[in-house]
Amino acid sequence: MAPKSSSNLPRTHQMAKKSTGGLAKRKQLALAAEETVGNIGKRLCFDETWIAQTGLQYCSLCQDGGRLFPCHQCPHVVCNRCIKIPNGYDVAMSADDVKFTCVSCHWLHEQRTKSRAPYWGFTRDGQPLLPSFLKVVGSFELGTASLLQSPCTLYITLHLAMLNVSTVSQLIELALREYFPHGGLDCLVLPFDVGADTALERWPAQVAQHLESLTPSYERTVVLVVNHTDADMGDFFLGTDENGIKQAAEVDQFAKYVLGPFANYLKGSTVYFVSCGSVVNKPESFQKLCVAVQSFDVCHALAFDAPHLQALTTAELLMQLTRGIVVHGYDFVKCLEENLQEVL
């Protein structure tokens, strides 16, 4: 786990016409007893239809067609153009009692057993079918090893209800989705509008209702927080009050009352704060943000300092960063630096 300091909130710079900023009245928060539970949408991204359409139609090496051989250990297939099959074995390989193991599963087995063995590819009753090892001539487009090693992951999108963030949220989800064909990836989308006292009081119960259906713990948790920020004070927006007037709260109060119900899942997580840069550029707000990150024991957090940030402009960076740290297990800071060079 990286040390908890302001350095865990890397600052980046982007400009766009539409932004996640503006002005709102600062509101002091005081939470009363929990009220009745409201309804907020929850979406799980495991999709069997998607698996049926993509999982066994394209070679995991070249992402193309051809004669496909399904691996008996994972959902992927390999085409006859990516492996060099000796002449005279086409019929034998099609027998029902012959099993095919893709090169990634073979490699993964070697890593787990700390052993080395020739790659035979096709076996019958555990014995090699071919007279010599199977030569792989294709290059990887999507690593099966990454798919098999993908840790149980929770991806939460928490956004101000007045903001449409479906595109950004779904793009990040799609960046992960193909690596979890058998499940193991839960996605939760929660809009908030807690500017009114009654809405704020109901919020903990609303969150709790949806968290009940999740696994108690995940190996990886990624949280996307998309919000407006007050341009003058650096406060986070809450929503609107009973009269439709926009309300905002100081960063520490927003963290306590809006993020607080997620505390168990925030520990050790990666959090993206997608909002205009006043929350970073105002020293008091940024300090409170750093303290909030530390209080939740967040592993890594990312905030932006662009005065006028459009959420969609962050999508490519966040897609690549999320895939790198969740699927491939890359170091957060190094992965961020490399991807910033590519997208800026």
C-alpha positions in Angstrom: 0.0 0.0 0.0 1.4 3.4 -0.9 2.1 6.0 1.8 -0.9 8.2 2.6 0.1 11.7 1.6 -1.0 14.4 -0.8 1.3 12.7 -3.3 -1.4 10.0 -3.6 -3.6 12.6 -5.3 -1.7 13.2 -8.6 -2.7 16.4 -10.3 -3.3 16.5 -14.0 -4.4 19.3 -16.4 -7.2 19.2 -19.0 -9.4 21.9 -20.5 -12.9 21.5 -22.0 -15.9 23.7 -22.8 -18.5 22.0 -20.6 -17.4 21.3 -17.1 -18.2 19.8 -13.7 -18.0 23.1 -11.9 -20.2 26.1 -11.0 -21.5 27.9 -8.0 -23.7 26.5 -5.1 -24.7 27.6 -1.7 -22.5 26.1 1.1 -24.6 24.0 3.4 -23.6 22.7 6.9 -24.6 19.1 7.3 -26.0 17.4 10.3 -27.4 13.9 9.8 -30.5 12.9 11.7 -31.9 9.4 12.2 -32.1 7.2 9.1 -35.4 7.3 7.2 -37.0 4.9 4.8 -35.1 3.3 2.0 -35.3 4.8 -1.5 -34.7 3.3 -4.8 -31.4 3.6 -6.6 -30.4 1.6 -9.6 -27.9 -1.3 -9.3 -26.3 -2.9 -12.3 -24.2 -6.1 -12.5 -22.1 -6.2 -15.5 -21.8 -10.0 -15.9 -23.6 -10.7 -19.2 -24.0 -14.3 -20.4 -25.3 -13.1 -23.8 -22.1 -11.1 -24.3 -20.0 -14.1 -23.4 -21.9 -16.3 -25.9 -21.4 -13.7 -28.6 -17.7 -13.0 -28.1 -16.1 -15.6 -25.9 -15.9 -18.4 -28.4 -16.0 -16.6 -31.8 -12.6 -14.9 -32.0 -9.1 -16.2 -31.5 -7.5 -15.0 -28.3 -4.2 -14.5 -30.1 -5.1 -12.7 -33.3 -8.7 -11.7 -32.5 -9.7 -13.1 -35.9 -11.6 -16.2 -37.1 -10.5 -19.4 -38.8 -10.8 -22.9 -37.5 -11.1 -22.5 -33.7 -9.9 -24.8 -30.9 -11.6 -24.1 -27.6 -9.3 -24.3 -24.5 -10.7 -26.7 -21.9 -9.4 -24.6 -19.0 -10.6 -21.1 -20.0 -13.3 -19.4 -22.2 -10.9 -18.5 -25.0 -10.2 -20.2 -28.4 -7.2 -20.3 -30.7 -7.3 -20.5 -34.4 -5.4 -22.8 -36.7 -3.5 -19.9 -38.2 -1.9 -19.1 -34.8 -0.7 -22.6 -34.0 1.4 -24.8 -36.4 -0.4 -28.1 -36.6 1.6 -31.0 -38.1 0.2 -32.5 -41.3 -2.0 -35.6 -40.9 -3.4 -34.6 -37.4 -6.5 -32.6 -38.4 -8.9 -35.5 -37.9 -7.3 -36.8 -34.7 -7.5 -33.3 -33.1 -11.3 -33.2 -33.6 -12.0 -36.4 -31.6 -14.2 -35.9 -28.5 -11.7 -37.3 -26.1 -8.9 -34.8 -27.2 -8.4 -31.7 -25.0 -6.8 -28.5 -26.1 -4.9 -26.2 -23.7 -4.1 -22.7 -24.9 -0.6 -21.4 -24.5 -1.6 -18.9 -21.8 -3.1 -21.6 -19.6 0.1 -23.7 -20.1 2.2 -20.7 -19.1 0.0 -20.0 -16.1 0.3 -23.6 -15.0 4.1 -23.3 -15.2 4.0 -20.2 -13.1 1.9 -21.8 -10.4 3.8 -25.1 -10.2 7.2 -23.5 -10.8 8.0 -26.1 -13.4 8.9 -26.1 -17.1 7.4 -28.5 -19.7 7.1 -28.5 -23.5 3.8 -27.0 -24.8 2.0 -29.9 -26.4 -1.4 -28.2 -26.9 -3.5 -31.3 -27.6 -3.7 -34.2 -25.2 -5.7 -37.5 -24.9 -6.0 -39.0 -21.4 -3.3 -36.6 -20.2 -0.8 -37.7 -22.9 0.5 -35.6 -25.8 -1.4 -36.2 -29.1 1.3 -34.7 -31.4 4.7 -36.2 -32.0 6.4 -32.9 -31.1 5.6 -29.7 -29.1 3.1 -27.3 -30.6 4.6 -24.2 -32.2 2.7 -20.9 -31.6 3.0 -18.4 -34.5 0.4 -15.9 -33.4 0.9 -12.9 -31.1 -1.3 -12.0 -28.2 -4.1 -9.4 -28.6 -5.9 -10.4 -25.4 -4.0 -12.3 -22.8 -5.8 -15.3 -21.3 -3.5 -15.2 -18.4 -4.8 -11.8 -17.5 -8.3 -13.1 -17.8 -7.6 -16.0 -15.4 -5.7 -13.9 -12.9 -8.2 -11.0 -12.8 -9.1 -10.5 -9.1 -12.6 -10.3 -7.8 -13.4 -6.6 -8.4 -16.0 -4.0 -7.4 -16.5 -0.9 -9.6 -18.7 1.8 -8.1 -19.8 4.9 -9.9 -21.1 7.6 -7.5 -22.3 10.7 -9.3 -24.4 13.9 -8.8 -27.8 13.1 -10.1 -28.0 16.1 -12.4 -24.9 14.9 -14.3 -25.1 12.3 -17.1 -22.1 10.2 -16.7 -23.3 7.0 -18.3 -20.8 7.1 -21.1 -17.7 7.5 -18.9 -18.9 4.9 -16.4 -19.7 2.4 -19.1 -16.4 2.9 -21.0 -14.5 2.1 -17.8 -16.7 -0.9 -17.2 -16.1 -2.2 -20.7 -12.4 -1.8 -20.2 -12.7 -4.4 -17.5 -15.6 -6.5 -18.6 -13.9 -8.8 -21.2 -11.5 -10.1 -18.5 -14.4 -11.4 -16.3 -16.4 -13.7 -18.6 -17.4 -16.0 -15.6 -18.3 -13.2 -13.2 -16.1 -11.7 -10.5 -16.8 -8.1 -11.5 -19.7 -6.3 -9.7 -20.7 -2.8 -10.9 -22.7 -0.4 -8.8 -24.1 2.9 -10.2 -25.5 5.3 -7.6 -26.7 8.8 -8.3 -27.0 11.2 -5.3 -29.1 14.3 -4.8 -28.9 15.0 -1.1 -29.2 18.8 -0.9 -32.4 18.5 1.0 -32.3 17.5 4.6 -34.8 14.6 4.1 -32.8 13.3 1.2 -29.5 13.4 3.2 -31.1 11.5 6.1 -32.3 8.8 3.7 -28.9 8.4 2.0 -27.2 5.9 4.4 -30.2 3.5 4.2 -30.3 3.8 0.4 -26.6 2.9 0.2 -26.9 0.1 2.7 -29.7 -1.5 0.7 -27.5 -2.0 -2.3 -24.4 -2.9 -0.5 -26.2 -5.8 1.1 -26.2 -7.6 -2.2 -22.4 -7.3 -2.7 -19.6 -9.6 -1.6 -18.3 -8.6 1.8 -14.9 -7.9 0.4 -13.1 -7.6 -2.9 -9.5 -8.0 -4.0 -9.8 -4.7 -6.0 -12.2 -1.8 -5.6 -12.4 1.1 -8.0 -14.6 4.1 -7.2 -15.5 6.8 -9.7 -16.9 10.0 -8.1 -18.2 12.5 -10.6 -19.4 15.8 -9.2 -19.6 19.5 -9.6 -17.4 21.7 -7.5 -18.0 25.3 -6.4 -15.7 27.5 -8.3 -15.1 30.0 -5.5 -14.9 27.7 -2.4 -13.8 24.3 -3.9 -16.8 22.6 -2.2 -18.4 19.5 -3.6 -22.1 19.7 -4.7 -24.7 17.8 -2.8 -27.7 18.4 -5.1 -30.7 20.7 -4.7 -32.7 21.6 -1.6 -36.5 21.5 -1.2 -36.7 24.7 -3.2 -34.5 23.6 -6.1 -31.6 25.7 -5.0 -28.2 24.0 -5.5 -26.4 23.1 -2.4 -22.7 22.3 -1.7 -20.7 21.1 1.3 -17.1 21.4 2.4 -15.0 18.5 1.3 -14.7 17.0 4.7 -18.5 17.1 5.3 -19.2 15.7 1.8 -16.7 12.8 2.5 -18.3 12.1 5.9 -22.0 12.1 4.9 -21.9 11.1 1.2 -18.9 8.8 1.0 -19.1 7.6 4.6 -21.6 4.8 4.0 -19.1 3.2 1.6 -16.3 3.2 4.2 -15.9 -0.6 4.3 -15.3 -0.7 0.6 -13.2 2.4 0.3 -10.4 0.8 2.4 -7.6 -0.1 0.1 -9.5 1.1 -2.9 -8.6 3.3 -5.9 -10.8 6.5 -6.1 -11.1 8.8 -9.1 -12.5 12.3 -8.3 -13.7 13.7 -11.6 -14.7 17.3 -11.0 -13.4 20.7 -11.8 -10.0 21.8 -10.4 -11.2 24.1 -7.7 -11.2 21.3 -5.2 -7.5 20.8 -5.9 -6.5 24.4 -6.6 -8.1 25.8 -3.4 -5.5 24.8 -0.7 -8.1 24.4 2.1 -10.3 22.1 0.0 -7.3 20.1 -1.3 -6.0 19.6 2.2 -9.4 18.4 3.4 -9.6 16.0 0.4 -6.2 14.5 1.3 -7.3 14.1 4.9 -10.6 12.4 3.8 -8.6 10.0 1.6 -6.4 9.1 4.5 -9.3 8.7 6.9 -10.9 6.1 4.6 -7.6 4.3 4.2 -7.8 4.7 0.4 -4.8 3.2 -1.4 -4.7 5.5 -4.3 -6.7 8.6 -5.4 -6.7 10.8 -8.4 -8.0 14.3 -8.7 -7.8 16.8 -11.6 -6.8 20.5 -11.4 -8.3 21.7 -14.7 -10.5 24.7 -14.0 -13.1 23.5 -16.5 -13.1 19.7 -16.7 -15.4 17.7 -18.9 -15.9 14.2 -17.5 -15.8 12.6 -20.9 -12.3 13.9 -21.6 -11.0 11.7 -18.7 -12.5 8.5 -20.1 -9.5 7.2 -22.1 -7.1 7.8 -19.3 -9.3 6.2 -16.6 -10.0 3.2 -18.9 -6.3 2.5 -19.4 -5.4 3.2 -15.8 -8.2 1.0 -14.4 -7.3 -1.9 -16.7 -3.6 -1.6 -15.9 -4.0 -1.7 -12.1 -6.9 -4.1 -11.8 -6.2 -6.7 -14.5 -2.4 -6.5 -14.9 -1.5 -5.4 -11.4 0.7 -2.5 -12.5 2.0 0.0 -10.0 -0.5 2.9 -9.8 1.9 5.8 -10.1 3.9 4.2 -13.0 0.8 3.2 -14.8 -0.6 6.8 -14.4 2.6 8.4 -15.7 2.8 6.1 -18.8 -0.9 6.6 -19.7 -0.7 10.4 -19.2 2.1 10.5 -21.8 -0.2 8.7 -24.2 -3.4 10.7 -23.8 -2.1 14.2 -23.3 
